[in-house]
Amino acid sequence: MEIRSSYQNQGQTLVIDVGTKFDFSKVEDFRNAYDKLDDDVAHIAVDLSQTEYMDSSALGMLLNMQKSLANKELSYSIENARPQVAKILKISRFDKKFDIK
C-alpha cells in the first residue's frame, strides 16, 4: 500500500496515511506527502491505523519531517497507532515531540 495524503478541516489539516508497513522503502513517498504543503495547513496528522510494522528509519522520517518544516508554524500528531507501534513510539519518547492520539 502506498502512502496516501489528504486535506481535512477546510484544508487546515494534512493527514498522511502510511499504510501497513512504515520503513525505509517509504522514504521518498513519505517526503512527497508533505513536500508541497498548502499554505493553509496548520496541522499534520500521521495516521498509523493500518501500520503493523515500523522500524527505526520511520522514526527518522518523522523527525526529518519536523526538521524540514521547522520554518512553518505547525502542530503534529501521530494518530490511531496499534498497540505494538504505540509501544515503539513511547519507548522512543516520541510523545515529547508529537501529540500521540
C-alpha positions as CSV (number, residue, x, y, z in Angstrom):
1,M,0.0,0.0,0.0
2,E,1.3,3.4,-0.9
3,I,1.3,6.4,1.4
4,R,-1.8,8.5,0.9
5,S,-2.3,12.1,1.9
6,S,-5.5,14.1,2.1
7,Y,-6.6,17.5,3.4
8,Q,-9.3,17.9,6.1
9,N,-10.8,20.7,8.2
10,Q,-11.1,23.0,5.2
11,G,-7.5,22.4,4.2
12,Q,-6.0,23.2,7.6
13,T,-5.0,19.6,8.4
14,L,-2.9,17.3,6.2
15,V,-3.5,13.6,7.0
16,I,-0.7,11.2,6.0
17,D,-1.7,7.5,5.9
18,V,1.4,5.5,5.8
19,G,-0.2,2.1,5.2
20,T,0.7,-1.3,6.7
21,K,4.5,-1.1,6.6
22,F,6.4,2.1,7.6
23,D,10.1,1.5,6.8
24,F,13.0,2.7,4.7
25,S,11.2,1.8,1.5
26,K,8.7,4.6,2.1
27,V,11.3,7.5,2.5
28,E,10.6,9.1,-0.8
29,D,6.8,8.7,-0.7
30,F,6.6,10.0,2.8
31,R,8.7,13.1,1.9
32,N,6.5,13.7,-1.1
33,A,3.4,13.6,1.0
34,Y,4.3,16.8,2.8
35,D,6.8,18.4,0.4
36,K,4.4,20.8,-1.3
37,L,2.4,21.8,1.7
38,D,-0.6,24.2,1.1
39,D,-0.2,27.5,2.9
40,D,-3.5,26.9,4.8
41,V,-2.1,23.8,6.7
42,A,-1.7,24.3,10.4
43,H,-1.5,20.7,11.5
44,I,-0.1,17.4,10.2
45,A,-1.6,14.2,11.4
46,V,0.3,10.9,10.6
47,D,-2.3,8.1,10.6
48,L,-0.9,4.8,11.7
49,S,-4.2,2.9,11.9
50,Q,-3.1,0.4,9.2
51,T,0.5,0.2,10.3
52,E,1.6,-3.2,11.6
53,Y,5.4,-2.8,11.2
54,M,7.5,0.3,11.8
55,D,11.3,0.4,12.0
56,S,13.9,3.0,13.2
57,S,14.0,4.6,9.7
58,A,10.3,5.5,10.2
59,L,11.2,7.3,13.4
60,G,13.9,9.2,11.5
61,M,11.4,10.1,8.8
62,L,9.0,11.6,11.3
63,L,11.8,13.7,12.9
64,N,13.1,14.8,9.4
65,M,9.6,16.0,8.6
66,Q,9.5,18.2,11.6
67,K,13.0,19.5,10.9
68,S,12.3,20.2,7.2
69,L,9.1,22.1,8.1
70,A,10.6,24.0,11.1
71,N,10.2,27.3,9.3
72,K,6.4,26.9,9.4
73,E,4.2,27.1,12.4
74,L,2.7,23.7,12.5
75,S,1.5,21.2,15.1
76,Y,1.9,17.5,14.7
77,S,0.1,14.3,15.8
78,I,0.5,10.6,15.4
79,E,-2.9,9.0,15.4
80,N,-4.5,5.6,15.7
81,A,-1.3,3.6,16.4
82,R,-1.8,-0.1,17.1
83,P,-0.5,-1.2,20.5
84,Q,2.8,-2.6,19.2
85,V,3.5,0.5,17.2
86,A,2.4,2.8,20.1
87,K,4.9,0.9,22.3
88,I,7.8,1.8,19.9
89,L,6.7,5.4,19.9
90,K,6.5,5.5,23.7
91,I,9.9,3.8,24.2
92,S,11.5,6.2,21.7
93,R,9.9,9.2,23.6
94,F,8.1,10.4,20.6
95,D,5.3,11.6,22.9
96,K,7.7,14.5,23.7
97,K,7.7,15.7,20.0
98,F,4.3,14.6,18.8
99,D,0.8,14.6,20.2
100,I,0.0,10.9,20.2
101,K,-3.7,10.1,19.9
